[in-house]
Amino acid sequence: MMSKAVSSRVRNALINVVLILSSLVVAFVLAEIVLRVLGYSNPVLWTYDDTVGSRLYGGAEGWFRAEGEAYIKINSAGLRDREHSVAKPPNTVRIAVLGDSMTEALQVPSGKPFWAILERELKGCQRLAGKDAEVINFGVSGYGTAQELLTYSHWAAAYRPDVTVLAFYAGNDVRNNSRALEPNTLRPFFVLRNDRLVADNSFLDDPAYVSFKSTFDYRKKFFGFRTFQLMRQLKSVFDTWVEVRAAGPEVANLEAGSDDHVFFAPKTKEWSGAWAVTERLIVALRDAVGASGGRFVVVSVPIGIQAYPDPNVRSEFMRTRRLTDLGYPDRRMEEFGATTGVDIMTLGQTFQSYAEKNRTYLYGFENTKLGTGHLNENGHRLIGELLAAHLCQQP
């Protein structure tokens, strides 16, 4: 009798397990169908890389709707761009653009980022003397100047660009270049030792990076499932909420991804060191481009609050942070350019005047918050046109 009772309990337990698993499978299938019918998409676009920490995932594609809306396709070389041959076509002036998420531009459709505008605008440049213009986008979210320097030397230089443009974003690039300030340390850094840049690749031994790398091929099997994409997005939203709560009210009122310390002259050795390393990295990038016979240009992309169309909002931002103006990043870059001979375009005042005069937002989207976040189509168009005019001044 005891044996029969045990057998019955085991059988019932197995039936319950089967029912639970079946219910989970049905729920998963239904959720997947519903998400696809609703058009939900949050594709995995990045992979690990031992040189730069992370890169875009070649061949990835899908709708990006977290901010703005665009269908994203990553080409076979891991660039958010159309396909480009490594060999430069004849009778072509080739331009490589380096940058972070402002350059990657997931928020706007193909043809709308500033590098696409730049290519179209240059076709009317008489100084090209009948040559075609080809612009290649090497921008990747989260990159700092260190990763952009490595991107040039390891990948972009192989395309033999005639011009290399660094889209510098003071809002987070300075912080990105400092291990002491950057929260995401799964990336390469450079430090100054005896006035020389020395690489710090200790991220390669970080358990988090090792784990991410070792499990990537396994997790890659789930990338196409909308339920997997949704869980990733929910985790990202939660992590951001936790970070903002921990940072305090002042940071919580600043646009995501930016750091208001860049509006002040450095007050700590960490920020002094971050600016010093950043400027040396820009010089190193200029020298690398020059050694290949190319022209080097830096365009300093403004921070959203600098170009907010309502002066009252800008004034309130400055009041809460005890700022007298928002121009420190531009002034510092202009002085740096004058001292080193680096060709630098600063656009803070131009953006502010344009936004205020035309009462238009150059950042933000209807599905997020206008005036903050990433460049929208207006901002990209303005940068593309200004950069084309600047490059066209010289042959």
C-alpha positions in Angstrom: 0.0 0.0 0.0 2.8 2.4 0.9 4.5 1.7 -2.4 1.3 2.5 -4.3 0.9 5.7 -2.3 4.4 6.8 -3.1 4.0 5.9 -6.7 0.8 7.9 -6.9 2.5 11.0 -5.3 5.4 10.8 -7.8 3.0 10.4 -10.7 1.0 13.4 -9.5 4.2 15.4 -9.0 5.3 14.6 -12.5 1.9 15.6 -13.9 2.1 18.9 -12.1 5.6 19.5 -13.4 4.5 18.7 -17.0 1.5 21.0 -16.6 3.6 23.9 -15.2 6.2 23.5 -18.0 3.4 23.3 -20.6 1.8 26.4 -19.2 5.1 28.3 -19.4 5.7 27.2 -23.0 2.2 28.3 -24.0 2.6 31.6 -22.1 5.9 32.2 -23.8 4.5 31.4 -27.3 1.5 33.7 -26.7 3.7 36.5 -25.4 6.0 36.1 -28.4 3.0 36.3 -30.8 1.5 39.3 -29.0 4.8 41.2 -29.0 5.3 40.6 -32.7 1.7 41.6 -33.5 2.2 44.8 -31.6 5.4 45.4 -33.5 7.6 45.4 -30.4 11.3 45.4 -31.1 14.4 46.0 -29.0 17.2 44.3 -31.0 20.6 43.3 -29.5 23.0 45.4 -31.5 26.3 45.1 -29.5 28.8 42.3 -28.9 32.1 42.1 -26.9 35.4 43.0 -28.4 38.9 42.6 -26.8 40.2 45.8 -28.4 37.5 48.3 -27.5 35.3 46.4 -25.0 32.2 46.4 -27.2 31.3 46.8 -30.9 28.2 46.8 -33.0 27.1 43.3 -33.9 27.6 42.7 -37.7 24.3 41.8 -39.4 22.1 42.8 -36.4 18.9 44.6 -37.3 15.5 45.6 -36.0 13.3 48.5 -34.9 14.8 50.9 -32.3 12.0 52.8 -30.5 13.4 53.5 -27.0 14.0 57.1 -28.2 12.7 58.2 -31.6 12.0 55.5 -34.1 14.2 54.0 -36.7 14.8 50.6 -38.4 18.5 49.8 -37.7 20.7 47.6 -39.8 24.3 47.0 -38.9 26.5 46.2 -41.9 28.8 43.2 -42.2 31.7 45.3 -40.9 29.8 46.1 -37.7 29.0 49.7 -38.6 25.6 51.5 -38.4 25.9 52.3 -42.1 25.4 50.9 -45.6 28.0 48.5 -46.9 31.4 50.1 -47.9 34.3 48.4 -49.6 37.6 48.7 -47.8 39.3 49.7 -51.0 38.5 53.3 -51.7 36.6 53.8 -55.0 38.4 55.9 -57.6 37.8 59.7 -57.8 36.4 59.7 -54.3 37.1 61.8 -51.2 36.5 59.4 -48.2 35.6 60.7 -44.8 35.6 58.6 -41.6 33.5 59.8 -38.7 34.3 58.6 -35.1 32.0 59.2 -32.2 29.6 57.8 -29.6 25.8 57.4 -29.5 25.4 60.9 -30.9 27.2 59.6 -34.0 25.8 56.1 -34.0 22.4 57.9 -34.2 20.0 54.9 -33.5 17.3 57.5 -32.9 16.8 58.7 -36.5 16.2 56.8 -39.7 18.8 56.0 -42.3 19.7 59.0 -44.3 19.0 61.4 -41.4 22.1 61.2 -39.2 24.6 64.1 -39.6 27.1 61.9 -41.4 24.6 61.1 -44.1 23.6 64.8 -44.4 27.4 65.6 -44.6 27.8 63.2 -47.5 24.9 64.8 -49.5 26.0 68.3 -48.7 29.5 67.7 -49.9 28.3 66.6 -53.3 27.7 70.3 -54.0 31.2 71.4 -52.8 33.1 73.0 -55.7 36.4 72.4 -53.9 36.0 68.6 -54.4 36.8 69.3 -58.0 34.3 66.8 -59.4 35.2 64.1 -57.0 32.6 62.0 -55.2 32.2 62.2 -51.4 31.9 59.0 -49.3 31.3 59.2 -45.6 31.7 56.1 -43.3 30.2 56.1 -39.8 32.3 54.4 -37.1 30.2 55.7 -34.2 29.3 53.4 -31.3 27.2 54.0 -28.2 29.1 54.5 -25.0 32.5 55.2 -26.7 34.9 57.6 -25.2 38.0 59.1 -27.0 40.1 56.2 -26.0 37.9 53.7 -27.9 37.6 56.2 -30.8 41.4 56.3 -31.1 41.5 52.5 -31.1 38.7 52.3 -33.6 40.7 54.5 -36.0 43.9 52.6 -35.6 42.4 49.1 -35.8 39.6 49.6 -38.3 39.0 53.0 -39.8 42.6 53.6 -41.0 42.2 50.5 -43.2 39.6 52.4 -45.3 42.3 55.1 -46.0 40.1 58.1 -45.3 41.2 61.5 -46.7 39.5 63.2 -43.7 38.7 61.9 -40.2 36.1 63.6 -38.1 36.0 63.1 -34.4 32.5 64.0 -33.0 33.4 64.9 -29.5 30.6 65.0 -26.9 31.7 66.7 -23.7 28.5 65.5 -22.0 30.1 62.2 -21.3 33.3 61.7 -23.3 35.5 63.3 -20.7 34.1 61.0 -18.0 34.3 58.0 -20.4 38.0 58.4 -20.6 38.6 58.1 -16.8 38.6 54.9 -14.9 38.0 56.9 -11.7 34.8 58.5 -13.1 33.4 56.1 -15.6 30.8 53.6 -14.1 31.3 51.1 -17.0 34.8 49.9 -16.6 34.5 47.1 -19.1 36.5 49.1 -21.6 40.0 50.1 -22.3 41.4 53.2 -20.7 44.6 55.2 -21.1 46.5 56.8 -18.3 49.3 59.4 -18.3 52.6 58.2 -17.0 55.7 60.5 -17.3 53.6 62.6 -19.7 52.9 59.6 -22.0 49.7 57.7 -22.7 49.8 54.2 -21.4 47.1 51.6 -22.2 45.1 50.0 -19.4 43.4 46.9 -20.7 42.6 45.4 -17.3 39.0 45.0 -18.3 40.0 41.8 -20.2 40.5 40.1 -16.8 37.3 41.5 -15.2 35.0 38.6 -14.2 32.0 40.5 -15.6 33.7 40.8 -19.0 35.0 37.2 -19.0 31.4 36.0 -18.2 29.8 38.2 -20.9 32.3 37.0 -23.4 32.1 33.3 -22.5 28.2 33.2 -22.6 27.7 35.5 -25.6 27.4 32.6 -28.2 24.9 30.9 -25.9 22.8 34.0 -25.3 23.0 34.9 -29.0 20.5 32.1 -29.7 17.8 34.1 -27.9 18.5 37.5 -29.5 15.6 37.1 -32.0 12.9 36.4 -29.4 10.9 39.5 -28.5 10.3 38.2 -25.0 14.1 38.1 -24.5 14.4 41.6 -25.9 11.6 42.8 -23.6 13.3 41.3 -20.5 16.5 43.1 -21.4 14.8 46.4 -21.8 13.0 46.0 -18.5 16.3 45.2 -16.8 17.9 48.3 -18.4 15.1 50.6 -17.2 15.3 49.2 -13.7 19.1 49.6 -13.6 18.8 53.2 -14.8 16.2 53.9 -12.2 18.4 52.5 -9.5 21.4 54.6 -10.7 19.4 57.8 -10.8 18.0 57.2 -7.3 21.4 56.6 -6.0 22.9 59.7 -7.7 20.6 62.2 -6.0 18.1 64.9 -7.1 20.6 67.1 -9.0 21.8 64.4 -11.3 18.2 63.0 -11.6 17.3 66.4 -13.2 20.1 66.2 -15.7 19.5 64.6 -19.1 20.4 60.9 -19.2 24.0 60.0 -20.0 25.4 63.5 -19.3 27.5 64.9 -16.5 27.1 68.5 -15.3 30.7 68.6 -14.0 31.8 69.4 -17.6 30.2 72.9 -17.2 32.8 73.8 -14.5 36.6 74.1 -14.6 37.9 70.9 -12.9 37.5 71.0 -9.2 39.1 67.6 -8.4 42.2 65.7 -9.4 39.9 63.1 -11.0 38.3 65.6 -13.3 41.6 67.4 -14.0 43.1 64.0 -14.9 40.1 63.1 -17.1 40.4 66.4 -19.1 44.2 65.9 -19.5 43.9 62.4 -20.8 41.0 63.4 -23.1 43.1 66.2 -24.7 46.1 63.9 -25.1 44.0 61.3 -26.7 42.7 63.9 -29.2 46.3 64.9 -30.0 47.3 61.2 -30.4 44.4 60.7 -32.8 45.4 63.8 -34.8 48.9 62.5 -35.1 47.7 59.1 -36.2 45.5 60.6 -38.9 48.3 63.0 -39.9 50.8 60.1 -40.2 48.5 58.5 -42.8 48.3 61.8 -44.7 44.8 62.6 -43.7 43.1 65.8 -42.5 41.7 65.7 -38.9 38.7 67.7 -37.7 37.0 67.7 -34.3 33.3 68.8 -34.1 32.3 69.4 -30.6 28.6 68.3 -30.3 26.7 70.5 -27.8 24.9 69.2 -24.8 21.1 69.3 -25.0 20.7 72.0 -22.3 23.0 74.3 -24.2 20.6 74.4 -27.1 17.3 74.4 -25.2 15.1 76.9 -27.0 13.6 78.4 -23.9 16.1 80.6 -22.1 14.1 80.3 -18.9 14.8 76.6 -18.8 18.5 77.2 -19.4 18.5 79.9 -16.6 16.9 77.5 -14.1 19.4 74.8 -15.0 22.3 77.3 -14.3 20.7 78.6 -11.1 20.3 75.1 -9.6 24.0 74.4 -10.3 25.3 77.8 -9.6 26.6 78.3 -13.1 27.1 81.7 -14.7 26.9 80.2 -18.2 27.0 77.0 -20.1 30.0 77.7 -22.3 33.0 76.1 -20.4 33.2 73.0 -22.6 33.3 75.1 -25.7 35.8 77.6 -24.4 38.1 74.8 -23.2 38.0 73.1 -26.6 38.6 76.4 -28.4 41.6 77.1 -26.2 42.9 73.6 -26.6 42.6 73.8 -30.4 44.4 77.2 -30.5 47.2 75.8 -28.4 47.7 72.5 -30.2 46.7 73.5 -33.7 43.8 70.9 -33.8 41.0 72.0 -36.1 38.0 72.2 -33.7 34.5 73.3 -34.5 32.5 74.3 -31.4 28.7 74.6 -31.9 27.3 75.4 -28.5 26.5 79.1 -29.3 25.4 78.3 -32.8 23.0 75.6 -31.7 21.6 77.9 -28.9 21.0 80.8 -31.3 19.4 78.6 -33.9 17.1 76.8 -31.4 16.0 80.1 -29.8 15.5 82.0 -33.0 13.5 79.2 -34.7 11.8 78.0 -31.5 12.8 74.5 -32.3 14.2 71.5 -30.5 17.4 70.0 -31.7 17.4 67.2 -29.1 14.7 64.8 -28.0 11.6 63.1 -29.4 7.9 63.0 -29.0 8.2 59.5 -27.3 10.7 60.8 -24.8 11.3 64.4 -23.8 12.0 67.2 -26.2 15.1 69.3 -25.5 17.1 66.5 -23.9 18.7 63.2 -24.8 20.1 62.6 -28.3 20.1 64.7 -31.4 16.9 64.6 -33.4 16.6 65.1 -37.1 16.8 68.9 -36.7 20.0 68.6 -34.7 21.6 66.1 -37.1 20.7 68.3 -40.1 22.3 71.4 -38.6 25.5 69.6 -37.7 25.7 68.0 -41.2 25.3 71.3 -42.9 27.8 73.2 -40.7 30.4 70.4 -40.9 30.0 70.2 -44.7 30.5 74.0 -45.0 33.6 73.8 -42.7 35.2 70.9 -44.6 34.4 72.6 -47.9 36.4 75.7 -46.9 39.6 73.8 -47.7 40.3 71.4 -50.6 
